[in-house]
């Protein structure tokens, strides 16, 4: 079998799937992506660099659409290089969001295309307008409507779609939902495991499960992942708990939402706001860390705080569950799809630092009860999202249906 994956940031969400097929004898795996240094045994990268349009020459509402078309054309050119070499994939699997899958069927019209539909934008009721403290980069509803242009064109170009959560599927129009399967990429719960003996070195401090360790993880420290609410809660947590240390993972860039003014970061903004209210000797900003360091951090966590706008669910949320963390999560979708208050974690109001601090107190005041929640969090990850026993077999079944021309069943997680 010949598999062709497409994602601008190789290997991204297709890490497990590409590796799985590359390890099977007789398969050839190709991956179209933009330049990066990541490599994977058995996977041949095909690198493209899209042209960048002149933003000043475009209508402000059409820049994303123009960029998506340019990206799609560049990705399709890599498909043509494969075609010229006599290589015809059995299936193409790619992310729809940036336009990469728009034109691949123009090169391989008879090859089935399974596209990743990650998020459909709404001006009200989802992430936009959720947080009144921060303005949106899409200040006009017509701009957001054109932002969905790539989504809609990509739907027309694909044979079938996939998305990781029921909630993400629910934000798409009904006619599109009919061709989207809910299937998560999977968590390696055999690798991400609890370890009561774990320890973590933060500066000159060695932390273990005997310490009060508050953890927070995001790709970047930004409002979309509740960094501002977390920091305000941390000031209160430190006031109440003089032994507590915070381990914070995340860069100073912006993955989602509105960027800070040039030369500033959300981390600096929050430190300035909370000047004099934080004990910085007990706060450890770790930046973006290697994967093994990140797992080690989860294993020593006493309370893992996960906050998010109504947006896509982070892998770190499920990996924290797999590591047996005590999850304190915001009462926002899609967290509510996975976390049940008092069953496998604790829920909080995204905007309430006091409530977050109250729940941290509960964690340390009821350790026996919290151990049961940890075990149920781990069970949630292994039962619903385990890579090898659940998700890979489901992926194989979905792909087999699409290759055979069968309509997949719309099974929800």
C-alpha positions as CSV (number, residue, x, y, z in Angstrom):
1,X,0.0,0.0,0.0
2,X,1.1,3.5,-0.7
3,X,0.0,6.2,1.8
4,X,0.4,9.9,1.2
5,X,0.0,12.3,4.2
6,X,-0.2,16.1,4.0
7,X,0.3,18.5,6.9
8,X,2.4,21.7,6.9
9,X,4.1,20.7,10.2
10,X,5.3,17.1,9.8
11,X,4.4,14.8,11.5
12,X,1.8,16.7,13.6
13,X,-1.4,14.9,14.3
14,X,-0.4,12.1,11.9
15,X,2.7,11.1,13.9
16,X,1.3,7.8,15.2
17,X,-0.5,6.9,12.0
18,X,2.4,7.6,9.6
19,X,4.7,5.6,11.9
20,X,2.3,2.7,12.1
21,X,2.0,2.3,8.4
22,X,5.7,2.9,7.8
23,X,6.5,0.0,10.1
24,X,4.3,-2.4,8.2
25,X,6.2,-4.5,5.6
26,X,5.3,-3.7,2.0
27,X,4.0,-0.2,2.6
28,X,5.4,3.0,1.2
29,X,4.7,6.2,3.1
30,X,5.1,9.7,1.7
31,X,4.5,13.0,3.6
32,X,4.1,16.4,2.0
33,X,5.0,19.2,4.4
34,X,6.6,22.6,4.8
35,X,10.3,22.7,5.8
36,X,11.3,21.4,9.2
37,X,14.0,19.2,10.7
38,X,11.7,16.4,11.9
39,X,12.4,12.9,10.5
40,X,10.7,9.5,10.8
41,X,12.1,6.1,9.8
42,X,10.4,4.8,6.7
43,X,8.7,8.0,5.8
44,X,9.8,10.1,2.8
45,X,9.3,13.8,3.2
46,X,8.3,16.0,0.2
47,X,8.9,19.6,1.1
48,X,7.1,22.6,-0.3
49,X,7.4,26.3,0.4
50,X,4.3,28.3,-0.6
51,X,4.4,31.8,-2.1
52,X,3.3,34.6,0.2
53,X,0.9,37.1,-1.3
54,X,1.2,40.8,-1.0
55,X,-1.1,41.5,1.9
56,X,-1.3,45.2,1.0
57,X,-2.7,44.3,-2.4
58,X,-5.4,42.1,-1.1
59,X,-8.7,42.8,0.5
60,X,-8.3,42.2,4.3
61,X,-11.0,39.6,4.3
62,X,-9.4,37.5,1.6
63,X,-5.8,37.2,2.8
64,X,-6.4,33.8,4.4
65,X,-8.2,32.5,1.3
66,X,-5.3,33.7,-0.9
67,X,-2.8,32.0,1.4
68,X,-4.8,28.8,1.3
69,X,-4.9,28.8,-2.5
70,X,-1.2,29.4,-2.7
71,X,-0.5,26.6,-0.1
72,X,-2.8,24.2,-2.0
73,X,-1.1,24.8,-5.3
74,X,2.3,24.2,-3.7
75,X,1.2,21.0,-2.1
76,X,-0.4,19.8,-5.4
77,X,2.9,20.4,-7.2
78,X,4.5,17.9,-4.9
79,X,1.7,15.5,-5.9
80,X,2.6,16.0,-9.5
81,X,6.2,15.2,-8.8
82,X,5.1,11.8,-7.4
83,X,2.8,11.3,-10.4
84,X,5.8,12.0,-12.7
85,X,7.7,9.3,-10.9
86,X,4.9,6.8,-11.5
87,X,3.8,6.8,-7.9
88,X,0.1,6.6,-7.3
89,X,-1.1,6.6,-3.7
90,X,-3.8,4.2,-2.5
91,X,-5.1,6.9,-0.2
92,X,-4.3,10.6,0.6
93,X,-4.8,11.8,4.2
94,X,-4.3,15.5,4.9
95,X,-5.2,18.5,7.0
96,X,-7.8,20.7,5.3
97,X,-7.4,23.8,7.4
98,X,-4.6,25.7,5.4
99,X,-5.7,24.7,1.9
100,X,-3.2,21.9,1.5
101,X,-5.8,19.4,0.3
102,X,-7.6,21.7,-2.1
103,X,-6.1,20.6,-5.4
104,X,-4.7,17.1,-4.8
105,X,-7.7,15.5,-6.5
106,X,-6.8,17.5,-9.6
107,X,-3.6,15.5,-9.7
108,X,-5.0,12.1,-8.4
109,X,-8.7,12.3,-9.3
110,X,-9.3,8.6,-8.6
111,X,-7.4,8.4,-5.3
112,X,-9.7,8.8,-2.2
113,X,-8.9,11.8,0.0
114,X,-9.6,11.7,3.8
115,X,-9.3,15.3,5.1
116,X,-8.9,16.6,8.6
117,X,-11.7,19.0,9.5
118,X,-10.4,20.6,12.7
119,X,-12.6,23.6,13.3
120,X,-15.4,25.6,11.7
121,X,-15.4,29.3,12.7
122,X,-18.4,31.0,14.2
123,X,-18.7,34.7,15.1
124,X,-20.8,33.9,18.1
125,X,-21.2,31.0,20.5
126,X,-17.8,29.4,20.2
127,X,-14.3,30.9,20.7
128,X,-15.1,34.3,19.2
129,X,-16.4,36.6,21.9
130,X,-16.0,34.0,24.6
131,X,-13.5,36.1,26.5
132,X,-14.5,39.8,26.7
133,X,-11.0,40.8,28.0
134,X,-9.3,40.1,24.6
135,X,-10.4,41.3,21.2
136,X,-10.5,38.9,18.3
137,X,-8.4,39.1,15.1
138,X,-11.7,38.6,13.3
139,X,-13.5,41.8,14.4
140,X,-16.1,41.6,11.6
141,X,-18.4,38.6,10.9
142,X,-17.9,38.9,7.2
143,X,-14.2,38.4,7.7
144,X,-14.9,35.2,9.6
145,X,-17.3,34.0,6.9
146,X,-14.5,34.3,4.3
147,X,-12.1,32.6,6.7
148,X,-14.4,29.5,6.4
149,X,-13.9,29.6,2.7
150,X,-11.0,27.1,2.8
151,X,-13.1,24.8,5.0
152,X,-15.9,24.8,2.5
153,X,-13.7,24.4,-0.6
154,X,-11.8,21.6,1.2
155,X,-15.1,19.8,2.0
156,X,-16.0,19.8,-1.7
157,X,-12.5,18.4,-2.5
158,X,-12.6,15.5,0.0
159,X,-14.2,12.1,-0.2
160,X,-14.6,11.9,3.6
161,X,-13.5,13.8,6.7
162,X,-12.2,13.1,10.2
163,X,-12.1,15.2,13.4
164,X,-10.9,14.2,16.9
165,X,-13.9,15.1,19.1
166,X,-17.7,15.1,18.9
167,X,-17.8,18.8,19.8
168,X,-15.4,19.7,16.9
169,X,-17.7,17.8,14.6
170,X,-20.7,19.6,16.0
171,X,-19.5,23.1,15.0
172,X,-19.6,22.2,11.3
173,X,-22.8,22.7,9.3
174,X,-25.2,19.6,9.3
175,X,-24.5,18.8,5.7
176,X,-20.8,18.6,6.3
177,X,-21.2,16.6,9.5
178,X,-22.7,13.8,7.4
179,X,-19.3,13.1,6.0
180,X,-17.0,13.5,9.0
181,X,-16.0,10.6,11.3
182,X,-15.1,11.4,14.9
183,X,-11.7,9.6,15.5
184,X,-9.0,10.8,17.8
185,X,-5.3,10.4,16.8
186,X,-4.7,8.3,19.9
187,X,-2.6,8.4,23.0
188,X,0.2,6.0,23.7
189,X,-1.0,5.1,27.2
190,X,1.8,2.5,27.4
191,X,4.4,5.2,27.2
192,X,2.5,7.9,29.1
193,X,2.0,6.2,32.5
194,X,1.8,7.2,36.1
195,X,5.0,6.9,38.1
196,X,4.7,7.4,41.9
197,X,8.5,7.4,42.2
198,X,9.0,10.2,39.6
199,X,11.0,13.3,40.4
200,X,11.6,16.5,38.6
201,X,14.5,19.0,38.9
202,X,13.4,22.6,38.6
203,X,16.5,24.8,39.1
204,X,18.1,23.7,42.3
205,X,14.8,22.2,43.6
206,X,14.0,18.5,43.3
207,X,10.3,17.9,43.3
208,X,8.5,14.6,43.9
209,X,5.0,13.4,44.5
210,X,5.4,14.3,48.1
211,X,5.5,18.0,47.2
212,X,2.7,20.3,46.2
213,X,3.3,20.6,42.5
214,X,0.9,22.6,40.3
215,X,1.4,22.0,36.5
216,X,0.2,23.9,33.5
217,X,1.1,23.0,29.8
218,X,0.4,24.8,26.5
219,X,2.2,25.1,23.3
220,X,2.3,28.9,24.0
221,X,1.3,30.9,27.0
222,X,-1.8,32.7,25.7
223,X,-5.4,33.5,26.5
224,X,-6.9,30.8,24.3
225,X,-5.4,28.3,26.8
226,X,-6.4,30.3,29.8
227,X,-2.9,31.5,30.8
228,X,-4.2,34.8,32.2
229,X,-6.8,33.0,34.4
230,X,-4.2,30.5,35.5
231,X,-1.7,33.2,36.5
232,X,-4.3,35.1,38.5
233,X,-5.3,31.8,40.2
234,X,-1.7,31.0,40.9
235,X,-1.3,34.2,42.9
236,X,-4.1,33.1,45.2
237,X,-2.8,29.5,45.3
238,X,0.6,30.7,46.4
239,X,-1.0,32.9,49.1
240,X,-2.9,30.0,50.5
241,X,-0.2,27.3,50.0
242,X,3.3,28.5,50.9
243,X,4.8,25.1,49.9
244,X,3.3,24.9,46.4
245,X,5.6,25.1,43.3
246,X,4.3,25.7,39.8
247,X,5.8,24.1,36.7
248,X,4.8,25.9,33.6
249,X,5.4,24.6,30.1
250,X,4.9,26.8,27.0
251,X,6.6,29.3,24.7
252,X,6.1,33.0,24.4
253,X,4.6,32.9,20.9
254,X,1.0,33.0,19.9
255,X,-0.6,29.9,18.4
256,X,-4.2,31.2,18.5
257,X,-5.9,34.5,18.8
258,X,-4.6,38.0,18.9
259,X,-0.9,38.7,19.2
260,X,0.5,41.0,21.9
261,X,2.0,44.4,21.0
262,X,5.5,44.0,19.3
263,X,8.2,43.2,21.8
264,X,5.9,42.0,24.4
265,X,4.5,38.6,25.5
266,X,1.5,37.4,27.5
267,X,3.9,36.0,30.1
268,X,5.5,39.5,30.6
269,X,2.0,41.1,30.7
270,X,0.8,38.8,33.4
271,X,4.0,39.1,35.5
272,X,3.6,42.9,35.3
273,X,0.0,42.8,36.3
274,X,0.7,40.5,39.3
275,X,3.9,42.2,40.4
276,X,4.3,41.8,44.1
277,X,1.6,39.1,44.3
278,X,3.8,36.2,43.1
279,X,6.7,34.3,44.7
280,X,8.8,33.9,41.6
281,X,11.1,31.5,43.4
282,X,8.3,29.0,43.4
283,X,7.3,29.5,39.7
284,X,9.3,27.7,37.1
285,X,8.8,28.8,33.5
286,X,10.3,25.9,31.5
287,X,9.5,27.1,27.9
288,X,8.9,24.4,25.4
289,X,10.5,21.1,26.6
290,X,11.5,17.8,25.1
291,X,8.7,15.1,25.2
292,X,10.4,13.0,27.9
293,X,10.8,16.0,30.2
294,X,7.1,16.9,29.6
295,X,6.0,13.4,30.6
296,X,8.2,13.5,33.6
297,X,6.6,16.7,34.7
298,X,3.1,15.2,34.4
299,X,4.2,12.3,36.6
300,X,5.1,14.5,39.5
301,X,2.1,16.7,39.2
302,X,-0.2,17.1,42.2
303,X,-2.8,19.2,40.3
304,X,-2.8,19.7,36.6
305,X,-4.7,22.8,35.5
306,X,-6.1,22.8,31.9
307,X,-8.1,25.8,30.7
308,X,-9.3,26.5,27.2
309,X,-11.7,28.6,25.2
310,X,-14.4,26.6,23.4
311,X,-11.8,25.4,20.8
312,X,-9.9,22.3,19.9
313,X,-8.8,19.9,22.6
314,X,-5.1,19.7,23.4
315,X,-3.2,16.4,23.3
316,X,-1.7,17.5,26.6
317,X,-5.2,17.2,28.3
318,X,-5.5,13.5,27.4
319,X,-1.9,12.8,28.0
320,X,-2.2,14.3,31.5
321,X,-5.1,11.9,32.1
322,X,-3.0,9.0,30.8
323,X,-0.2,10.0,33.3
324,X,-2.8,9.8,36.1
325,X,-2.8,13.5,36.8
326,X,-5.5,15.1,38.9
327,X,-7.2,17.2,36.3
328,X,-8.7,20.6,37.1
329,X,-10.3,21.6,33.8
330,X,-12.4,24.5,32.6
331,X,-16.2,23.9,32.1
332,X,-15.9,24.5,28.4
333,X,-16.3,22.3,25.4
334,X,-14.7,20.0,24.4
335,X,-13.3,19.5,28.0
336,X,-16.9,18.6,29.1
337,X,-16.9,15.8,26.5
338,X,-14.2,14.0,28.5
339,X,-14.0,15.3,32.0
340,X,-16.8,14.6,34.5
341,X,-16.7,16.6,37.7
342,X,-16.0,14.5,40.7
343,X,-15.6,11.4,38.6
344,X,-12.3,11.7,36.6
345,X,-11.4,15.2,37.5
346,X,-12.6,18.6,38.7
347,X,-14.3,21.3,36.7
348,X,-13.9,25.1,37.2
349,X,-15.2,28.3,35.8
350,X,-12.6,29.4,33.2
351,X,-12.9,33.0,34.5
352,X,-12.7,32.3,38.2
353,X,-9.2,32.3,39.8
354,X,-10.9,31.9,43.2
355,X,-12.7,28.8,42.1
356,X,-9.5,27.4,40.6
357,X,-7.7,28.0,43.9
358,X,-10.5,26.4,45.9
359,X,-10.3,23.3,43.8
360,X,-6.5,23.1,44.3
361,X,-7.2,23.3,48.1
362,X,-9.6,20.3,47.6
363,X,-6.9,18.3,46.0
364,X,-4.5,18.7,48.9
365,X,-7.1,18.4,51.6
366,X,-8.7,15.1,50.3
367,X,-5.8,13.0,49.0
368,X,-7.6,9.6,49.3
369,X,-10.6,10.8,47.3
370,X,-8.3,12.4,44.7
371,X,-6.4,9.2,44.1
372,X,-9.7,7.6,42.9
373,X,-10.1,10.5,40.5
374,X,-6.6,10.0,39.2
375,X,-7.2,6.3,38.6
376,X,-10.5,7.1,36.8
377,X,-8.7,9.7,34.6
378,X,-6.1,7.1,33.6
379,X,-9.0,4.7,32.9
380,X,-10.7,7.3,30.7
381,X,-7.5,7.6,28.6
382,X,-6.9,3.9,28.3
383,X,-10.5,2.9,27.6
384,X,-11.4,5.7,25.2
385,X,-8.2,6.9,23.5
386,X,-5.5,4.2,23.7
387,X,-3.5,4.2,20.5
388,X,-2.9,0.5,20.0
389,X,-6.0,-1.2,21.4
390,X,-8.6,1.3,20.2
391,X,-7.6,4.1,17.9
392,X,-5.3,2.4,15.4
393,X,-7.8,-0.4,14.7
394,X,-10.5,2.3,14.2
395,X,-8.2,4.2,11.8
396,X,-7.5,1.0,9.9
397,X,-11.2,0.3,9.5
398,X,-12.0,3.9,8.4
399,X,-9.2,3.9,5.8
400,X,-10.2,0.4,4.5
401,X,-13.7,1.6,4.0
402,X,-12.7,4.7,2.1
403,X,-10.2,2.8,-0.1
404,X,-12.9,0.2,-0.9
405,X,-15.5,2.9,-1.7
406,X,-17.7,2.0,1.2
407,X,-19.5,4.7,3.2
408,X,-18.1,4.6,6.8
409,X,-20.4,4.4,9.7
410,X,-20.7,7.7,11.5
411,X,-19.5,6.2,14.8
412,X,-19.0,8.8,17.5
413,X,-16.4,8.5,20.3
